[in-house]
Amino acid sequence: MAIEIAEEQIGEALQQIRQSPVPLAARQLAGDDEANLLIIRELRRRGLVDGVFLNDSTRPGDQYGPFLYDAARLTAT
């Protein structure tokens, strides 16, 4: 079953990243970790966040690129 993410969730995650005085890790965001990794991947694809990204080598990815295994040092661009 695929996890669906909404624009509202994307906006909320971006807001959390923007409001943090220090870079965040994916696990520090409110909500489900797997959904947050999909949201971060989308924010990265849109050029809205910067950080350190670790791709998940156990999953093939989709038309938007590889899935993330983890993300850290997240900052808004």
C-alpha positions in Angstrom: 0.0 0.0 0.0 1.5 3.3 -1.1 1.5 6.3 1.3 -0.3 9.3 -0.1 1.0 12.8 0.8 -1.0 16.0 0.5 0.2 19.5 -0.3 -0.8 20.4 3.2 1.6 17.9 4.7 4.4 19.1 2.4 3.7 22.7 3.6 3.7 21.7 7.2 7.0 19.9 7.0 8.6 22.8 5.1 7.3 25.2 7.8 8.9 23.0 10.6 12.2 23.0 8.7 12.0 26.8 8.2 11.2 27.5 11.8 14.0 25.4 13.3 17.0 27.4 14.4 19.2 24.4 13.7 19.2 21.9 10.8 16.8 19.0 11.4 16.9 15.3 10.7 13.9 13.5 9.1 13.1 11.7 12.4 12.7 15.1 14.2 9.7 16.1 12.0 6.2 15.5 13.4 4.4 12.6 11.9 5.1 9.2 10.4 8.7 8.6 9.5 8.0 7.0 6.1 5.6 9.7 5.0 8.2 12.3 6.1 10.8 10.8 3.9 8.5 11.0 1.0 7.7 14.6 1.8 11.4 15.4 2.1 12.1 13.7 -1.2 9.4 15.9 -2.8 10.7 19.1 -1.2 14.2 18.2 -2.5 12.8 17.5 -6.0 11.2 21.0 -5.9 14.5 22.6 -4.7 13.0 23.8 -1.4 15.3 21.9 1.0 19.0 21.2 1.2 20.7 18.6 3.4 22.3 15.2 3.4 20.2 12.5 1.8 20.7 8.7 1.9 19.0 6.8 -0.8 17.2 3.5 0.0 19.1 0.8 -2.0 16.5 -1.9 -1.2 13.7 -0.2 -3.2 13.8 0.6 -6.9 12.3 4.1 -6.8 9.8 5.6 -9.2 9.5 8.2 -11.9 10.6 10.9 -9.4 13.9 9.1 -8.5 15.1 6.9 -5.7 13.3 6.6 -2.3 15.1 8.0 0.7 16.3 5.8 3.6 17.2 8.8 5.7 17.8 12.6 5.6 19.7 14.9 7.9 20.9 18.5 8.2 17.7 19.7 6.6 17.5 23.4 5.9 15.1 25.4 3.7 16.6 27.0 0.6 
